Amino acid sequence: MDVRRRQAAKIPQSDKIAAGELPMKPHHHHHPKASDALPLPLYLTNGLFFTMFFSVMYFLLTRWREKIRNSTPLHVVTLSELAALVSL
């Protein structure tokens, strides 16, 4: 439901300012968008995150394969693997 304020008579802005009232500014609500994550064009942001995601996944999958070949438990995590998981 739209609630609007009625004005009895139009009072010129100059009279309002002279009376000590500040002019009303319109309310602009800025809702964050997905493209606000980085101040770059959306295609560059998508390319950056796409590259980061798949490079981290490639690193983790190769490490997983090495662990299986060496019979190392998968829950033993190195610092670089932990950083990759956090960045993922």
DADA-V835222 format. One record per pair of residues at least 4 apart in sequence whose ideal C-beta (glycine too) atoms are under 7 Angstrom apart, sorted by sequence separation. I is the first residue (numbers start at 0). J is the second residue. D is the distance in Angstrom with one decimal. If there is no record, write none. Layout:
<<I | J | D> <I | J | D>>
//
This chain:
<<10 | 14 | 5.3> <12 | 16 | 6.3> <13 | 17 | 6.3> <14 | 18 | 6.2> <16 | 20 | 7.0> <31 | 35 | 4.8> <39 | 43 | 4.3> <41 | 45 | 6.1> <42 | 46 | 6.3> <43 | 47 | 6.3> <44 | 48 | 6.4> <45 | 49 | 5.9> <46 | 50 | 6.3> <47 | 51 | 6.3> <48 | 52 | 6.0> <49 | 53 | 6.5> <50 | 54 | 6.0> <51 | 55 | 6.2> <52 | 56 | 6.3> <53 | 57 | 6.2> <54 | 58 | 6.5> <55 | 59 | 6.4> <56 | 60 | 6.2> <57 | 61 | 6.4> <58 | 62 | 6.4> <59 | 63 | 6.2> <60 | 64 | 6.5> <61 | 65 | 6.5> <62 | 66 | 6.4> <63 | 67 | 6.5> <64 | 68 | 6.4> <65 | 69 | 6.1> <71 | 75 | 5.9> <76 | 80 | 4.7> <77 | 81 | 7.0> <78 | 82 | 6.4> <79 | 83 | 6.4> <80 | 84 | 6.3> <81 | 85 | 6.4> <82 | 86 | 6.3> <83 | 87 | 6.3> <10 | 15 | 5.8> <15 | 20 | 4.4> <39 | 44 | 5.0> <66 | 71 | 4.2> <76 | 81 | 5.2> <16 | 22 | 6.9> <15 | 22 | 6.6> <34 | 41 | 4.7> <37 | 44 | 4.9> <66 | 73 | 5.7> <36 | 44 | 6.3> <12 | 22 | 5.9> <34 | 44 | 6.4> <63 | 73 | 6.7> <62 | 80 | 5.8> <59 | 80 | 6.8> <59 | 83 | 5.5> <58 | 83 | 5.5> <55 | 83 | 5.0> <55 | 86 | 5.7> <55 | 87 | 5.1>>
//
